[in-house]
């Protein structure tokens, strides 16, 4: 595929794909850190285990003052 074709493909993904929208979010660095930490030692993690680790990650991040809660309903 040529450069223009790839650029068009990635532009479309950037505009339409939910993963790209997530990566553009303000909290994307925190999400990437969580994912990196989650899969650092294991290639597979159960949903329940991932959920528990995420809850602990958010709690720790809030306690350290690096993740401020956002209330979208205000």
Secondary structure, 3 states (H helix, E strand, C coil): CCHHHHHHHHHHHHHHCHHHHHHHCCCHHHHHHHHHHHCCCCCCCCHHHHHHHHHHHHHHHHHHCCCCCCCCCC
